[in-house]
């Protein structure tokens, strides 16, 4: 007999995001959900519900369908989204990883709240896949976010700060909440084999968003250091140490303010010996490249996860609570806080970590082991849910 097939909605995932971190979440979540289904003898069909960027689709498969979202489709009931949702046996909403929060503005949080209610009102079980929850503005948004999440079947927080926010601020019951970690730890890869060299290979991810001062250009994220100066000093430090420096982009987009690749190019004139990594076509290619390095630092969290989950010692450059919440949950205390340190202190912090790379290597191995254990919580819970809805 053929195994029964469930239709899984994947809300706020993306099959072709310019932000390779969001793409990594999609690929990795499909991997994990498939593993959960295999355990209970089920087959899956996926419907990705997300915005499309202007690049080739890189999440493909005979069992993968994509429905391109837009504002009208999410907000207006007569635009047909309900018909697609009613085809799903269960919807997994990953919130773009960290977008179920007020930090990106009222318009984005409004769409993310509306989409959850569209799922609920169409009678489809809603699961919030591992993600950052909040922070939300006080008052109505916090109240409405709590009302919304309490209607979900189950919510997975990817860090303890988010879990605390769920329980204490959004008043979600403990039995409806689980602590796990970022699904991107499960992203597959094939380690890139570089040409042999005696030089250590160091990867630096330059965030176009931070270099440009955020979307507003006015230090939107409240950094306490000069990010551009820190990057410049970091490149020079590693060159002086005799390293082979690779500038690795993880958001490659036509939107100039966010584009890491253009940001990296601005440093080539002053540092002509550095290597500009390719403009990757998909998250697996990016992780495979990062896996071939000896050390990594950067401000794109999923680039840092790509390093950590492939055994590369990493110093994340944090501009929001999501970094410490994720890495700190496993006792990995090597996050550079860009909203607390000045430029000199940040540079000293980064270089001191590199000087103790052996300790970093040990800690990153332990981090990955603990992350794998946390993902097992997700797989197990999802397997049980699939049995109930099948």
C-alpha positions, -999 to +999 in steps of 0.1 A: +000+000+000+011+035-007+018+057+023-007+084+030+003+119+019-002+150+039-002+185+024+019+209+045+016+246+041+049+265+047+039+301+055+066+329+054+091+305+039+108+313+006+119+292-024+142+319-038+149+346-012+178+369-018+184+366+019+200+331+019+192+328+056+155+327+048+162+302+021+182+281+045+152+280+068+130+267+040+153+240+028+162+229+064+126+229+075+116+207+046+144+183+055+132+181+092+095+178+084+103+150+059+124+132+085+094+135+109+070+121+083+094+092+075+093+081+111+056+076+110+053+063+074+038+093+058+046+112+026+044+150+023+035+175-003+046+211+004+029+244-005+053+273+001+035+305+008+059+334+006+071+365-013+092+358-043+125+376-051+139+382-086+161+352-088+158+316-099+138+292-077+163+271-057+138+251-036+125+226-060+109+191-060+081+171-075+063+175-041+069+213-038+045+240-050+049+277-046+022+303-042+036+339-044+022+361-017+014+398-020-003+423+003-037+418-012-036+381-010-027+382+027-051+410+037-082+406+015-103+374+020-116+374-016-082+372-032-080+334-030-055+326-002-082+308+018-086+282-010-049+274-008-050+272+030-080+248+029-059+224+008-034+220+037-036+194+065-014+216+087+004+249+082+039+256+095+046+293+098+083+302+103+078+340+103+109+345+081+130+335+112+128+367+131+100+388+115+072+380+139+082+411+159+077+449+159+114+457+151+108+458+114+079+482+115+041+481+118+034+471+082+054+438+084+040+428+118+004+435+106+009+411+076+024+385+099-006+387+123-032+387+095-016+356+079-020+337+111-056+346+114-062+337+078-049+302+086-069+299+118-101+311+103-098+286+074-098+258+099-062+247+094-040+237+124-013+263+128+022+255+141+048+282+146+080+266+135+112+275+154+117+312+153+124+343+173+092+356+190+091+393+196+099+418+208+066+435+203+056+471+211+037+474+243+000+477+243-023+466+215+003+448+194+015+427+224-021+419+233-030+410+197+001+389+192-007+370+224-043+365+213-030+352+179-003+328+192-027+313+218-048+301+189-019+281+174-017+244+180+019+245+190+047+272+190+084+264+189+108+291+202+143+289+189+158+306+221+150+310+257+143+347+254+116+340+229+102+312+252+101+336+281+083+362+259+058+335+249+050+325+285+052+358+303+042+385+279+020+366+254+005+343+281+009+312+260+005+280+281+035+259+287+019+228+271+015+247+239+052+259+238+084+242+231+121+252+232+142+241+203+167+259+181+171+273+146+162+247+119+191+260+097+215+239+118+201+210+097+209+227+063+228+201+042+261+210+026+292+196+008+324+211+022+342+231-004+377+220-012+400+250-017+435+248-032+461+239-007+477+267+012+496+272+045+476+303+052+446+301+075+414+309+056+393+336+074+358+344+063+343+378+070+306+385+063+300+422+058+263+431+063+252+457+038+223+466+061+247+475+090+272+492+068+245+515+054+231+523+089+199+502+085+170+509+063+169+546+074+206+552+072+204+567+107+220+538+128+186+522+129+197+493+150+214+514+177+250+502+172+275+516+198+304+512+174+315+523+140+307+492+119+327+502+089+358+510+109+355+477+127+354+458+094+383+477+080+404+471+111+394+434+111+405+429+075+438+446+081+444+425+113+439+392+095+460+402+066+488+412+090+484+377+106+491+362+072+456+349+067+438+344+034+408+367+038+375+358+021+346+383+021+314+362+022+280+376+013+248+361+026+222+386+014+227+392-023+199+415-036+190+443-059+181+464-029+213+483-024+208+491+013+206+454+022+231+440-003+262+423+013+279+418-021+280+455-030+291+462+006+320+438+003+331+453-031+336+487-015+366+473+005+384+458-025+401+490-036+419+494-002+424+456+003+432+442-032+446+409-019+413+398-003+391+372-020+355+382-029+335+350-025+310+343-054+275+357-054+260+324-043+229+311-060+215+293-030+220+287+007+236+252+003+263+267-020+270+294+006+272+270+035+295+247+015+318+276+009+318+287+045+324+250+056+358+251+039+371+281+060+391+279+092+375+309+110+344+330+104+329+362+117+299+382+105+266+400+112+243+378+092+231+352+118+225+324+093+259+328+078+272+323+114+249+292+118+263+279+086+298+281+101+288+267+135+269+237+120+298+228+098+324+229+126+340+263+117+349+285+148+328+316+146+324+350+163+289+363+155+285+401+154+252+407+171+229+436+163+197+422+180+188+399+208+184+369+185+221+362+184+227+359+221+194+341+225+204+315+200+241+310+206+240+318+243+214+291+249+241+265+243+268+282+264+285+295+233+297+328+248+316+342+219+291+367+205+304+402+198+277+427+210+276+455+185+250+474+206+271+473+238+308+476+228+326+506+213+348+500+182+381+495+202+365+471+226+348+451+198+380+448+179+398+436+210+371+411+217+372+397+182+410+394+180+412+378+214+387+351+203+408+344+173+439+341+194+421+313+213+408+295+182+415+261+197+390+268+225+365+282+200+368+250+179+359+228+209+330+251+219+315+251+184+316+213+183+297+212+216+273+239+203+264+217+172+259+187+194+234+205+216+216+221+187+211+187+172+195+175+204+171+205+204+161+198+168+152+163+179+125+178+201+110+195+170+111+163+149+095+142+176+067+167+183+060+171+146+059+133+141+032+131+168+012+159+152+013+143+118-002+111+131-030+131+147-039+150+115-034+121+091 
